[in-house]
Amino acid sequence: MATIFGLFMFQGFSIEAFYMNGDLNPMAVVSKAAEAVIALGTLYIHSNTSA
């Protein structure tokens, strides 16, 4: 999750964060999407555990 925030902190809080030299950077899109899925899955699993 920290790397997702880090991307936007250094590249800006817009869709332009996924562009490199004027072209869409597919590795940035895929890696951040995968990280988001893992983070959401972790939050889901954590929220469904009984204390």
Stockholm file with secondary structure:
# STOCKHOLM 1.0

chainA/1-51         MATIFGLFMFQGFSIEAFYMNGDLNPMAVVSKAAEAVIALGTLYIHSNTSA
#=GR chainA/1-51 SS CHHHHHHHHHHCSSGGGGEETTEECHHHHHHHHHHHHHHHHHHHHHHTSCC
#=GC SS_cons        CHHHHHHHHHHCSSGGGGEETTEECHHHHHHHHHHHHHHHHHHHHHHTSCC
//
